[in-house]
Amino acid sequence: MEIIFLGTSSMVPTKERNQSSVFISYGSEGVLVDCGEGTQRQLKIAGIPLTKVTKVLISHWHGDHVLGLPGLIQTLGSSATSHRLQVFGPKGTKVQFEHMKKAFFMETEGRGLTLEVSDVEKGIFFENKGFYLEAGRLDHSVPCLGYSIVEKDTRHINTEAAGSLGLPEGPILGQLQAGQTATWKGKTIKPADVTYVRKGKKVTVIMDTELCSSAIELADAADLLICEATYANELEEKASEYKHLTAQQAALIANKAGAKKLALTHFSQRYKTTQQVEEDARTTFDNIVCAKDFMRLKI
């Protein structure tokens, strides 16, 4: 998986930071988590064709997380290229989407664009052979979801072990790689004898929320936790008032969830640098990076 940060500011964009958006590329799928104002321009600057976006996951319907959605859809809708776009969001998303279409006189279908909009509840809401998408409810001032993209475990052939048994390439190895016992020259061979399992990677994205147990549950054992850290610790009261996280609270989620790496984002415009935010977070969790627009991470 490759993660590209397209917007790392909170409500107000700055000269350096666009409104919230994170693009996760996995195989032929491109998952866009939130679509703040100017996201399609950010995609172009990052060299990501708009048609690479196959799914949009909306955390909630505050403007700084969705204002770029009408433009993205209108551009895709004007293309003659066949493209399927799935939009997922919290309860009420289908209704909000219809309001948006009316407000902008949007023609969302035709000329190659197939659009599917779905409300999402807690749990797994999409799955294919390679990965699944999972949602968790967060505690914000409006219905809000966090998301995990989870790669499935894969079984691989241990070529040295297979070679020592004289196993030929073909159906027998395929059977063992599928986790099934096979017979070769009268001998029973178990998958564990010649295969190993590579555990899939997990990326969790938590946007606007107060500190809550469901955020920790969703981020459990994440290889990368992308989490809002709107305020430094000194503004904990303001964070609570607006139902946001401080840097230390974001780090606490990573710590309690057993995440391997934490990427902080969604910074208040008041911070010219992220030094204070990072220092606050490091008192609780060490493997931290403060995201910048167009920063890329691979896991």
Buried (B, 14 or more C-beta within 10 A) or exposed (E): BEBBBBBBBBBEBBEEBBBBBBBBBBEEBBBBBBBBBBBBBBBEEBEBEBBBBBBBBBBBBBEBBBBBBBBBBBBBBEEEEEBEBBBBBBEEBEEBBEEBBEEBEBEBEEEBBEBEBEBBEBEEBBEEEEBBBBBBBBBBBEBBBBBBBBBEEEBEBBEEBBEEEEBEEEEBBEBBBEEEEBEBEEEEBEBBBBBEEEEBBBBBBBBBBBBBEBBBBBBBEBBBBBBBBBBBBEBBEEBBEBBBBBBBBBBBBBBBBEBBBBBBBBBBEEBEEBEBBBBBBBEBBEBBBBBEBBBEBEB
